Amino acid sequence: MLALAVLKLRLVIIGLTKYDKFKFDEAQNQAVFDSELSPDEERRMLATFAQQRGMKHRIAIQVHKGLLDFYGVTSVPQYVLIDKQGKIRLIRTGGESENTKAIAETIDSLISNP
């Protein structure tokens, strides 16, 4: 049923990351390393990070390295936009505002020019 729903969409966006023991530091307004951080705390941090950066897509956390290795992930989060023909249209790493803007522009272009 989920596969059928996905096929009807024009574009699916998933931000892929992994557990790196980062928490969100409000004072610094960024993620910082914390060796004691639990996966639940890190998931909450990612939600805060995404909200503060205006990210509206889903974020997936890769537990095993299969997709991370396949896409050559060297930093997190990494974004890969793949069109409905399976062509990679954009790869970006990091949650900086310029990446968020590039992702939005690419999505708008793909929707406007299918």
Protein Blocks (a to p, Z undefined) as FASTA:
>chain_A
ZZmmmmmpmbdcddddddehiacdfklopacddfkbcfklmmmmmmmmmmmnopabdcdd
dfblmlmmmnopabdcddddddfkopafbdcedjbfklmmmmmmmmmmmmmmZZ
